[in-house]
Amino acid sequence: MIAVIGGSVIVIGVILFFTPGPAILVIPLGLSILATEFLWAGRLLSNVKDGARVIMPARRSPEA
C-alpha cells in the first residue's frame, strides 16, 4: 500500500515537473513516503537533500 501511495505521489510530481506546479516539493514527499518501506528510497532522498543543501545553502542570521 505504501508503495502505491508513494509511487503515485512521485508520478504526480513528475507530471508537475512538466506543468506549472510544485514538483520540487512533491517528488521529495513521494520519496519520503517510499523511504518508510524501502532502503533505496531513503538513500535517494538523502542524495536529494544533500543536493538541495549545495544549491540552497542555509542562510545565517547577521551577527549583531
PDB file of N, H, CA, C and O in Angstrom:
ATOM      1  N   MET A   1       0.819  -1.195   0.000  1.00  0.00           N
ATOM      2  CA  MET A   1       0.000   0.000   0.000  1.00  0.00           C
ATOM      3  C   MET A   1       0.867   1.266   0.000  1.00  0.00           C
ATOM      4  O   MET A   1       0.582   2.225  -0.717  1.00  0.00           O
ATOM      5  N   ILE A   2       1.929   1.253   0.815  1.00  0.00           N
ATOM      6  H   ILE A   2       2.161   0.474   1.398  1.00  0.00           H
ATOM      7  CA  ILE A   2       2.840   2.400   0.865  1.00  0.00           C
ATOM      8  C   ILE A   2       3.485   2.618  -0.498  1.00  0.00           C
ATOM      9  O   ILE A   2       3.659   3.757  -0.932  1.00  0.00           O
ATOM     10  N   ALA A   3       3.838   1.533  -1.170  1.00  0.00           N
ATOM     11  H   ALA A   3       3.697   0.607  -0.818  1.00  0.00           H
ATOM     12  CA  ALA A   3       4.472   1.642  -2.486  1.00  0.00           C
ATOM     13  C   ALA A   3       3.534   2.296  -3.494  1.00  0.00           C
ATOM     14  O   ALA A   3       3.974   3.092  -4.323  1.00  0.00           O
ATOM     15  N   VAL A   4       2.268   1.972  -3.430  1.00  0.00           N
ATOM     16  H   VAL A   4       1.911   1.325  -2.756  1.00  0.00           H
ATOM     17  CA  VAL A   4       1.294   2.559  -4.361  1.00  0.00           C
ATOM     18  C   VAL A   4       1.115   4.048  -4.083  1.00  0.00           C
ATOM     19  O   VAL A   4       1.085   4.854  -5.013  1.00  0.00           O
ATOM     20  N   ILE A   5       0.997   4.411  -2.822  1.00  0.00           N
ATOM     21  H   ILE A   5       1.021   3.757  -2.067  1.00  0.00           H
ATOM     22  CA  ILE A   5       0.806   5.817  -2.468  1.00  0.00           C
ATOM     23  C   ILE A   5       2.050   6.633  -2.822  1.00  0.00           C
ATOM     24  O   ILE A   5       1.946   7.674  -3.471  1.00  0.00           O
ATOM     25  N   GLY A   6       3.226   6.161  -2.396  1.00  0.00           N
ATOM     26  H   GLY A   6       3.310   5.315  -1.869  1.00  0.00           H
ATOM     27  CA  GLY A   6       4.465   6.881  -2.691  1.00  0.00           C
ATOM     28  C   GLY A   6       4.740   6.969  -4.184  1.00  0.00           C
ATOM     29  O   GLY A   6       5.159   8.012  -4.686  1.00  0.00           O
ATOM     30  N   GLY A   7       4.501   5.868  -4.893  1.00  0.00           N
ATOM     31  H   GLY A   7       4.160   5.020  -4.486  1.00  0.00           H
ATOM     32  CA  GLY A   7       4.691   5.879  -6.347  1.00  0.00           C
ATOM     33  C   GLY A   7       3.739   6.844  -7.034  1.00  0.00           C
ATOM     34  O   GLY A   7       4.120   7.530  -7.983  1.00  0.00           O
ATOM     35  N   SER A   8       2.510   6.897  -6.559  1.00  0.00           N
ATOM     36  H   SER A   8       2.201   6.340  -5.788  1.00  0.00           H
ATOM     37  CA  SER A   8       1.535   7.826  -7.141  1.00  0.00           C
ATOM     38  C   SER A   8       1.940   9.277  -6.915  1.00  0.00           C
ATOM     39  O   SER A   8       1.801  10.116  -7.806  1.00  0.00           O
ATOM     40  N   VAL A   9       2.440   9.565  -5.722  1.00  0.00           N
ATOM     41  H   VAL A   9       2.553   8.884  -4.998  1.00  0.00           H
ATOM     42  CA  VAL A   9       2.875  10.937  -5.428  1.00  0.00           C
ATOM     43  C   VAL A   9       4.064  11.307  -6.315  1.00  0.00           C
ATOM     44  O   VAL A   9       4.142  12.438  -6.795  1.00  0.00           O
ATOM     45  N   ILE A  10       4.990  10.371  -6.539  1.00  0.00           N
ATOM     46  H   ILE A  10       4.926   9.452  -6.149  1.00  0.00           H
ATOM     47  CA  ILE A  10       6.130  10.656  -7.414  1.00  0.00           C
ATOM     48  C   ILE A  10       5.673  10.859  -8.850  1.00  0.00           C
ATOM     49  O   ILE A  10       6.175  11.750  -9.535  1.00  0.00           O
ATOM     50  N   VAL A  11       4.730  10.051  -9.317  1.00  0.00           N
ATOM     51  H   VAL A  11       4.322   9.327  -8.760  1.00  0.00           H
ATOM     52  CA  VAL A  11       4.207  10.228 -10.677  1.00  0.00           C
ATOM     53  C   VAL A  11       3.549  11.596 -10.819  1.00  0.00           C
ATOM     54  O   VAL A  11       3.739  12.272 -11.829  1.00  0.00           O
ATOM     55  N   ILE A  12       2.788  12.002  -9.830  1.00  0.00           N
ATOM     56  H   ILE A  12       2.633  11.453  -9.009  1.00  0.00           H
ATOM     57  CA  ILE A  12       2.173  13.335  -9.856  1.00  0.00           C
ATOM     58  C   ILE A  12       3.261  14.409  -9.871  1.00  0.00           C
ATOM     59  O   ILE A  12       3.134  15.413 -10.572  1.00  0.00           O
ATOM     60  N   GLY A  13       4.326  14.201  -9.101  1.00  0.00           N
ATOM     61  H   GLY A  13       4.429  13.385  -8.531  1.00  0.00           H
ATOM     62  CA  GLY A  13       5.436  15.156  -9.096  1.00  0.00           C
ATOM     63  C   GLY A  13       6.113  15.254 -10.446  1.00  0.00           C
ATOM     64  O   GLY A  13       6.476  16.349 -10.878  1.00  0.00           O
ATOM     65  N   VAL A  14       6.289  14.126 -11.120  1.00  0.00           N
ATOM     66  H   VAL A  14       5.994  13.238 -10.769  1.00  0.00           H
ATOM     67  CA  VAL A  14       6.899  14.148 -12.456  1.00  0.00           C
ATOM     68  C   VAL A  14       5.984  14.875 -13.443  1.00  0.00           C
ATOM     69  O   VAL A  14       6.466  15.618 -14.298  1.00  0.00           O
ATOM     70  N   ILE A  15       4.696  14.672 -13.335  1.00  0.00           N
ATOM     71  H   ILE A  15       4.304  14.069 -12.640  1.00  0.00           H
ATOM     72  CA  ILE A  15       3.752  15.403 -14.196  1.00  0.00           C
ATOM     73  C   ILE A  15       3.835  16.897 -13.905  1.00  0.00           C
ATOM     74  O   ILE A  15       3.808  17.713 -14.826  1.00  0.00           O
ATOM     75  N   LEU A  16       3.936  17.256 -12.623  1.00  0.00           N
ATOM     76  H   LEU A  16       3.957  16.593 -11.875  1.00  0.00           H
ATOM     77  CA  LEU A  16       4.036  18.673 -12.258  1.00  0.00           C
ATOM     78  C   LEU A  16       5.351  19.289 -12.719  1.00  0.00           C
ATOM     79  O   LEU A  16       5.454  20.506 -12.873  1.00  0.00           O
ATOM     80  N   PHE A  17       6.352  18.445 -12.938  1.00  0.00           N
ATOM     81  H   PHE A  17       6.268  17.456 -12.813  1.00  0.00           H
ATOM     82  CA  PHE A  17       7.630  18.949 -13.444  1.00  0.00           C
ATOM     83  C   PHE A  17       7.458  19.562 -14.830  1.00  0.00           C
ATOM     84  O   PHE A  17       8.144  20.526 -15.171  1.00  0.00           O
ATOM     85  N   PHE A  18       6.547  19.011 -15.629  1.00  0.00           N
ATOM     86  H   PHE A  18       5.989  18.228 -15.352  1.00  0.00           H
ATOM     87  CA  PHE A  18       6.326  19.496 -16.984  1.00  0.00           C
ATOM     88  C   PHE A  18       5.152  20.459 -17.090  1.00  0.00           C
ATOM     89  O   PHE A  18       4.929  21.049 -18.147  1.00  0.00           O
ATOM     90  N   THR A  19       4.413  20.620 -16.025  1.00  0.00           N
ATOM     91  H   THR A  19       4.594  20.140 -15.167  1.00  0.00           H
ATOM     92  CA  THR A  19       3.306  21.570 -15.983  1.00  0.00           C
ATOM     93  C   THR A  19       3.555  22.515 -14.803  1.00  0.00           C
ATOM     94  O   THR A  19       4.381  22.219 -13.939  1.00  0.00           O
ATOM     95  N   PRO A  20       2.859  23.630 -14.761  1.00  0.00           N
ATOM     96  CA  PRO A  20       3.063  24.539 -13.628  1.00  0.00           C
ATOM     97  C   PRO A  20       2.631  23.878 -12.315  1.00  0.00           C
ATOM     98  O   PRO A  20       1.477  23.483 -12.149  1.00  0.00           O
ATOM     99  N   GLY A  21       3.565  23.773 -11.415  1.00  0.00           N
ATOM    100  H   GLY A  21       4.502  24.094 -11.550  1.00  0.00           H
ATOM    101  CA  GLY A  21       3.241  23.171 -10.133  1.00  0.00           C
ATOM    102  C   GLY A  21       4.481  22.967  -9.289  1.00  0.00           C
ATOM    103  O   GLY A  21       5.601  23.145  -9.770  1.00  0.00           O
ATOM    104  N   PRO A  22       4.292  22.598  -8.043  1.00  0.00           N
ATOM    105  CA  PRO A  22       5.416  22.473  -7.106  1.00  0.00           C
ATOM    106  C   PRO A  22       6.088  21.094  -7.140  1.00  0.00           C
ATOM    107  O   PRO A  22       6.109  20.387  -6.132  1.00  0.00           O
ATOM    108  N   ALA A  23       6.627  20.721  -8.280  1.00  0.00           N
ATOM    109  H   ALA A  23       6.610  21.295  -9.099  1.00  0.00           H
ATOM    110  CA  ALA A  23       7.260  19.405  -8.415  1.00  0.00           C
ATOM    111  C   ALA A  23       8.445  19.256  -7.480  1.00  0.00           C
ATOM    112  O   ALA A  23       8.728  18.155  -7.011  1.00  0.00           O
ATOM    113  N   ILE A  24       9.139  20.349  -7.205  1.00  0.00           N
ATOM    114  H   ILE A  24       8.908  21.244  -7.586  1.00  0.00           H
ATOM    115  CA  ILE A  24      10.318  20.299  -6.340  1.00  0.00           C
ATOM    116  C   ILE A  24       9.919  19.891  -4.920  1.00  0.00           C
ATOM    117  O   ILE A  24      10.748  19.355  -4.185  1.00  0.00           O
ATOM    118  N   LEU A  25       8.695  20.129  -4.529  1.00  0.00           N
ATOM    119  H   LEU A  25       8.021  20.565  -5.126  1.00  0.00           H
ATOM    120  CA  LEU A  25       8.217  19.732  -3.210  1.00  0.00           C
ATOM    121  C   LEU A  25       7.534  18.364  -3.229  1.00  0.00           C
ATOM    122  O   LEU A  25       7.623  17.611  -2.260  1.00  0.00           O
ATOM    123  N   VAL A  26       6.861  18.048  -4.320  1.00  0.00           N
ATOM    124  H   VAL A  26       6.789  18.660  -5.107  1.00  0.00           H
ATOM    125  CA  VAL A  26       6.060  16.826  -4.370  1.00  0.00           C
ATOM    126  C   VAL A  26       6.927  15.578  -4.543  1.00  0.00           C
ATOM    127  O   VAL A  26       6.640  14.548  -3.933  1.00  0.00           O
ATOM    128  N   ILE A  27       7.969  15.649  -5.352  1.00  0.00           N
ATOM    129  H   ILE A  27       8.202  16.486  -5.847  1.00  0.00           H
ATOM    130  CA  ILE A  27       8.819  14.480  -5.577  1.00  0.00           C
ATOM    131  C   ILE A  27       9.527  14.043  -4.292  1.00  0.00           C
ATOM    132  O   ILE A  27       9.508  12.851  -3.985  1.00  0.00           O
ATOM    133  N   PRO A  28      10.157  14.952  -3.519  1.00  0.00           N
ATOM    134  CA  PRO A  28      10.726  14.514  -2.238  1.00  0.00           C
ATOM    135  C   PRO A  28       9.677  13.987  -1.257  1.00  0.00           C
ATOM    136  O   PRO A  28       9.977  13.115  -0.441  1.00  0.00           O
ATOM    137  N   LEU A  29       8.470  14.501  -1.328  1.00  0.00           N
ATOM    138  H   LEU A  29       8.226  15.209  -1.990  1.00  0.00           H
ATOM    139  CA  LEU A  29       7.401  13.986  -0.478  1.00  0.00           C
ATOM    140  C   LEU A  29       7.115  12.525  -0.818  1.00  0.00           C
ATOM    141  O   LEU A  29       6.962  11.693   0.076  1.00  0.00           O
ATOM    142  N   GLY A  30       7.045  12.220  -2.105  1.00  0.00           N
ATOM    143  H   GLY A  30       7.169  12.896  -2.831  1.00  0.00           H
ATOM    144  CA  GLY A  30       6.841  10.835  -2.520  1.00  0.00           C
ATOM    145  C   GLY A  30       8.001   9.942  -2.106  1.00  0.00           C
ATOM    146  O   GLY A  30       7.795   8.799  -1.700  1.00  0.00           O
ATOM    147  N   LEU A  31       9.218  10.461  -2.209  1.00  0.00           N
ATOM    148  H   LEU A  31       9.385  11.390  -2.540  1.00  0.00           H
ATOM    149  CA  LEU A  31      10.383   9.683  -1.778  1.00  0.00           C
ATOM    150  C   LEU A  31      10.358   9.438  -0.274  1.00  0.00           C
ATOM    151  O   LEU A  31      10.737   8.361   0.188  1.00  0.00           O
ATOM    152  N   SER A  32       9.915  10.432   0.487  1.00  0.00           N
ATOM    153  H   SER A  32       9.607  11.307   0.111  1.00  0.00           H
ATOM    154  CA  SER A  32       9.864  10.236   1.931  1.00  0.00           C
ATOM    155  C   SER A  32       8.797   9.203   2.307  1.00  0.00           C
ATOM    156  O   SER A  32       8.965   8.467   3.280  1.00  0.00           O
ATOM    157  N   ILE A  33       7.725   9.145   1.558  1.00  0.00           N
ATOM    158  H   ILE A  33       7.588   9.743   0.768  1.00  0.00           H
ATOM    159  CA  ILE A  33       6.714   8.104   1.796  1.00  0.00           C
ATOM    160  C   ILE A  33       7.298   6.739   1.474  1.00  0.00           C
ATOM    161  O   ILE A  33       7.121   5.794   2.244  1.00  0.00           O
ATOM    162  N   LEU A  34       7.989   6.623   0.350  1.00  0.00           N
ATOM    163  H   LEU A  34       8.132   7.390  -0.275  1.00  0.00           H
ATOM    164  CA  LEU A  34       8.597   5.349  -0.024  1.00  0.00           C
ATOM    165  C   LEU A  34       9.723   4.947   0.918  1.00  0.00           C
ATOM    166  O   LEU A  34       9.975   3.759   1.115  1.00  0.00           O
ATOM    167  N   ALA A  35      10.402   5.934   1.501  1.00  0.00           N
ATOM    168  H   ALA A  35      10.197   6.899   1.341  1.00  0.00           H
ATOM    169  CA  ALA A  35      11.528   5.650   2.392  1.00  0.00           C
ATOM    170  C   ALA A  35      11.083   4.959   3.679  1.00  0.00           C
ATOM    171  O   ALA A  35      11.908   4.361   4.370  1.00  0.00           O
ATOM    172  N   THR A  36       9.814   5.029   4.007  1.00  0.00           N
ATOM    173  H   THR A  36       9.143   5.515   3.446  1.00  0.00           H
ATOM    174  CA  THR A  36       9.339   4.311   5.185  1.00  0.00           C
ATOM    175  C   THR A  36       9.352   2.803   4.971  1.00  0.00           C
ATOM    176  O   THR A  36       9.321   2.041   5.937  1.00  0.00           O
ATOM    177  N   GLU A  37       9.399   2.365   3.713  1.00  0.00           N
ATOM    178  H   GLU A  37       9.424   2.985   2.928  1.00  0.00           H
ATOM    179  CA  GLU A  37       9.383   0.939   3.400  1.00  0.00           C
ATOM    180  C   GLU A  37      10.642   0.442   2.697  1.00  0.00           C
ATOM    181  O   GLU A  37      11.033  -0.711   2.877  1.00  0.00           O
ATOM    182  N   PHE A  38      11.284   1.300   1.896  1.00  0.00           N
ATOM    183  H   PHE A  38      10.967   2.237   1.750  1.00  0.00           H
ATOM    184  CA  PHE A  38      12.370   0.857   1.031  1.00  0.00           C
ATOM    185  C   PHE A  38      13.657   1.612   1.335  1.00  0.00           C
ATOM    186  O   PHE A  38      13.659   2.840   1.431  1.00  0.00           O
ATOM    187  N   LEU A  39      14.756   0.867   1.485  1.00  0.00           N
ATOM    188  H   LEU A  39      14.755  -0.130   1.406  1.00  0.00           H
ATOM    189  CA  LEU A  39      16.048   1.488   1.760  1.00  0.00           C
ATOM    190  C   LEU A  39      16.551   2.322   0.591  1.00  0.00           C
ATOM    191  O   LEU A  39      17.151   3.376   0.801  1.00  0.00           O
ATOM    192  N   TRP A  40      16.318   1.868  -0.639  1.00  0.00           N
ATOM    193  H   TRP A  40      15.830   1.012  -0.810  1.00  0.00           H
ATOM    194  CA  TRP A  40      16.795   2.611  -1.804  1.00  0.00           C
ATOM    195  C   TRP A  40      16.154   3.991  -1.856  1.00  0.00           C
ATOM    196  O   TRP A  40      16.801   4.956  -2.265  1.00  0.00           O
ATOM    197  N   ALA A  41      14.901   4.098  -1.452  1.00  0.00           N
ATOM    198  H   ALA A  41      14.375   3.315  -1.120  1.00  0.00           H
ATOM    199  CA  ALA A  41      14.232   5.399  -1.464  1.00  0.00           C
ATOM    200  C   ALA A  41      14.827   6.317  -0.399  1.00  0.00           C
ATOM    201  O   ALA A  41      14.928   7.526  -0.606  1.00  0.00           O
ATOM    202  N   GLY A  42      15.215   5.751   0.726  1.00  0.00           N
ATOM    203  H   GLY A  42      15.133   4.769   0.894  1.00  0.00           H
ATOM    204  CA  GLY A  42      15.859   6.550   1.773  1.00  0.00           C
ATOM    205  C   GLY A  42      17.204   7.080   1.327  1.00  0.00           C
ATOM    206  O   GLY A  42      17.543   8.230   1.607  1.00  0.00           O
ATOM    207  N   ARG A  43      17.988   6.240   0.622  1.00  0.00           N
ATOM    208  H   ARG A  43      17.713   5.306   0.395  1.00  0.00           H
ATOM    209  CA  ARG A  43      19.281   6.699   0.107  1.00  0.00           C
ATOM    210  C   ARG A  43      19.085   7.773  -0.953  1.00  0.00           C
ATOM    211  O   ARG A  43      19.813   8.765  -0.971  1.00  0.00           O
ATOM    212  N   LEU A  44      18.112   7.585  -1.833  1.00  0.00           N
ATOM    213  H   LEU A  44      17.521   6.779  -1.818  1.00  0.00           H
ATOM    214  CA  LEU A  44      17.850   8.583  -2.868  1.00  0.00           C
ATOM    215  C   LEU A  44      17.370   9.893  -2.255  1.00  0.00           C
ATOM    216  O   LEU A  44      17.758  10.969  -2.711  1.00  0.00           O
ATOM    217  N   LEU A  45      16.538   9.813  -1.235  1.00  0.00           N
ATOM    218  H   LEU A  45      16.223   8.939  -0.865  1.00  0.00           H
ATOM    219  CA  LEU A  45      16.069  11.019  -0.549  1.00  0.00           C
ATOM    220  C   LEU A  45      17.230  11.746   0.117  1.00  0.00           C
ATOM    221  O   LEU A  45      17.285  12.975   0.113  1.00  0.00           O
ATOM    222  N   SER A  46      18.153  10.984   0.686  1.00  0.00           N
ATOM    223  H   SER A  46      18.108   9.985   0.689  1.00  0.00           H
ATOM    224  CA  SER A  46      19.336  11.588   1.291  1.00  0.00           C
ATOM    225  C   SER A  46      20.171  12.324   0.242  1.00  0.00           C
ATOM    226  O   SER A  46      20.676  13.417   0.501  1.00  0.00           O
ATOM    227  N   ASN A  47      20.314  11.726  -0.932  1.00  0.00           N
ATOM    228  H   ASN A  47      19.905  10.839  -1.142  1.00  0.00           H
ATOM    229  CA  ASN A  47      21.055  12.389  -2.012  1.00  0.00           C
ATOM    230  C   ASN A  47      20.347  13.654  -2.480  1.00  0.00           C
ATOM    231  O   ASN A  47      20.996  14.652  -2.792  1.00  0.00           O
ATOM    232  N   VAL A  48      19.030  13.616  -2.531  1.00  0.00           N
ATOM    233  H   VAL A  48      18.502  12.805  -2.278  1.00  0.00           H
ATOM    234  CA  VAL A  48      18.262  14.805  -2.931  1.00  0.00           C
ATOM    235  C   VAL A  48      18.442  15.913  -1.896  1.00  0.00           C
ATOM    236  O   VAL A  48      18.607  17.079  -2.257  1.00  0.00           O
ATOM    237  N   LYS A  49      18.412  15.558  -0.620  1.00  0.00           N
ATOM    238  H   LYS A  49      18.278  14.611  -0.327  1.00  0.00           H
ATOM    239  CA  LYS A  49      18.612  16.557   0.442  1.00  0.00           C
ATOM    240  C   LYS A  49      20.007  17.165   0.368  1.00  0.00           C
ATOM    241  O   LYS A  49      20.169  18.374   0.527  1.00  0.00           O
ATOM    242  N   ASP A  50      21.023  16.322   0.125  1.00  0.00           N
ATOM    243  H   ASP A  50      20.891  15.339  -0.005  1.00  0.00           H
ATOM    244  CA  ASP A  50      22.387  16.832   0.007  1.00  0.00           C
ATOM    245  C   ASP A  50      22.510  17.778  -1.181  1.00  0.00           C
ATOM    246  O   ASP A  50      23.178  18.808  -1.087  1.00  0.00           O
ATOM    247  N   GLY A  51      21.877  17.440  -2.289  1.00  0.00           N
ATOM    248  H   GLY A  51      21.334  16.604  -2.366  1.00  0.00           H
ATOM    249  CA  GLY A  51      21.907  18.311  -3.459  1.00  0.00           C
ATOM    250  C   GLY A  51      21.202  19.625  -3.202  1.00  0.00           C
ATOM    251  O   GLY A  51      21.636  20.669  -3.688  1.00  0.00           O
ATOM    252  N   ALA A  52      20.125  19.583  -2.447  1.00  0.00           N
ATOM    253  H   ALA A  52      19.773  18.735  -2.053  1.00  0.00           H
ATOM    254  CA  ALA A  52      19.409  20.819  -2.119  1.00  0.00           C
ATOM    255  C   ALA A  52      20.252  21.714  -1.221  1.00  0.00           C
ATOM    256  O   ALA A  52      20.198  22.939  -1.334  1.00  0.00           O
ATOM    257  N   ARG A  53      21.032  21.103  -0.327  1.00  0.00           N
ATOM    258  H   ARG A  53      21.075  20.108  -0.235  1.00  0.00           H
ATOM    259  CA  ARG A  53      21.903  21.908   0.535  1.00  0.00           C
ATOM    260  C   ARG A  53      23.000  22.586  -0.263  1.00  0.00           C
ATOM    261  O   ARG A  53      23.421  23.691   0.077  1.00  0.00           O
ATOM    262  N   VAL A  54      23.468  21.938  -1.321  1.00  0.00           N
ATOM    263  H   VAL A  54      23.126  21.039  -1.597  1.00  0.00           H
ATOM    264  CA  VAL A  54      24.508  22.535  -2.162  1.00  0.00           C
ATOM    265  C   VAL A  54      23.924  23.692  -2.963  1.00  0.00           C
ATOM    266  O   VAL A  54      24.551  24.743  -3.100  1.00  0.00           O
ATOM    267  N   ILE A  55      22.727  23.491  -3.486  1.00  0.00           N
ATOM    268  H   ILE A  55      22.218  22.638  -3.374  1.00  0.00           H
ATOM    269  CA  ILE A  55      22.095  24.519  -4.319  1.00  0.00           C
ATOM    270  C   ILE A  55      21.643  25.705  -3.476  1.00  0.00           C
ATOM    271  O   ILE A  55      21.854  26.857  -3.855  1.00  0.00           O
ATOM    272  N   MET A  56      21.019  25.422  -2.327  1.00  0.00           N
ATOM    273  H   MET A  56      20.848  24.486  -2.019  1.00  0.00           H
ATOM    274  CA  MET A  56      20.486  26.476  -1.474  1.00  0.00           C
ATOM    275  C   MET A  56      21.075  26.342  -0.080  1.00  0.00           C
ATOM    276  O   MET A  56      20.457  25.731   0.792  1.00  0.00           O
ATOM    277  N   PRO A  57      22.254  26.899   0.146  1.00  0.00           N
ATOM    278  CA  PRO A  57      22.849  26.787   1.488  1.00  0.00           C
ATOM    279  C   PRO A  57      21.999  27.522   2.516  1.00  0.00           C
ATOM    280  O   PRO A  57      21.296  28.480   2.193  1.00  0.00           O
ATOM    281  N   ALA A  58      22.075  27.062   3.744  1.00  0.00           N
ATOM    282  H   ALA A  58      22.646  26.285   4.006  1.00  0.00           H
ATOM    283  CA  ALA A  58      21.293  27.670   4.828  1.00  0.00           C
ATOM    284  C   ALA A  58      21.737  29.113   5.040  1.00  0.00           C
ATOM    285  O   ALA A  58      22.929  29.420   5.034  1.00  0.00           O
ATOM    286  N   ARG A  59      20.783  29.967   5.221  1.00  0.00           N
ATOM    287  H   ARG A  59      19.814  29.718   5.225  1.00  0.00           H
ATOM    288  CA  ARG A  59      21.073  31.373   5.473  1.00  0.00           C
ATOM    289  C   ARG A  59      21.442  31.543   6.936  1.00  0.00           C
ATOM    290  O   ARG A  59      20.812  30.975   7.828  1.00  0.00           O
ATOM    291  N   ARG A  60      22.455  32.319   7.154  1.00  0.00           N
ATOM    292  H   ARG A  60      22.967  32.780   6.429  1.00  0.00           H
ATOM    293  CA  ARG A  60      22.853  32.611   8.527  1.00  0.00           C
ATOM    294  C   ARG A  60      22.354  34.007   8.874  1.00  0.00           C
ATOM    295  O   ARG A  60      22.389  34.925   8.055  1.00  0.00           O
ATOM    296  N   SER A  61      21.891  34.139  10.103  1.00  0.00           N
ATOM    297  H   SER A  61      21.862  33.393  10.769  1.00  0.00           H
ATOM    298  CA  SER A  61      21.433  35.456  10.528  1.00  0.00           C
ATOM    299  C   SER A  61      22.640  36.348  10.764  1.00  0.00           C
ATOM    300  O   SER A  61      23.664  35.882  11.266  1.00  0.00           O
ATOM    301  N   PRO A  62      22.537  37.604  10.416  1.00  0.00           N
ATOM    302  CA  PRO A  62      23.664  38.516  10.635  1.00  0.00           C
ATOM    303  C   PRO A  62      23.944  38.680  12.122  1.00  0.00           C
ATOM    304  O   PRO A  62      23.029  38.808  12.935  1.00  0.00           O
ATOM    305  N   GLU A  63      25.215  38.672  12.453  1.00  0.00           N
ATOM    306  H   GLU A  63      25.958  38.567  11.793  1.00  0.00           H
ATOM    307  CA  GLU A  63      25.581  38.825  13.851  1.00  0.00           C
ATOM    308  C   GLU A  63      25.534  40.299  14.237  1.00  0.00           C
ATOM    309  O   GLU A  63      25.928  41.171  13.462  1.00  0.00           O
ATOM    310  N   ALA A  64      25.056  40.557  15.424  1.00  0.00           N
ATOM    311  H   ALA A  64      24.737  39.849  16.054  1.00  0.00           H
ATOM    312  CA  ALA A  64      24.897  41.942  15.879  1.00  0.00           C
ATOM    313  C   ALA A  64      26.194  42.512  16.392  1.00  0.00           C
ATOM    314  O   ALA A  64      26.236  43.668  16.813  1.00  0.00           O
TER     315      ALA A  64
END
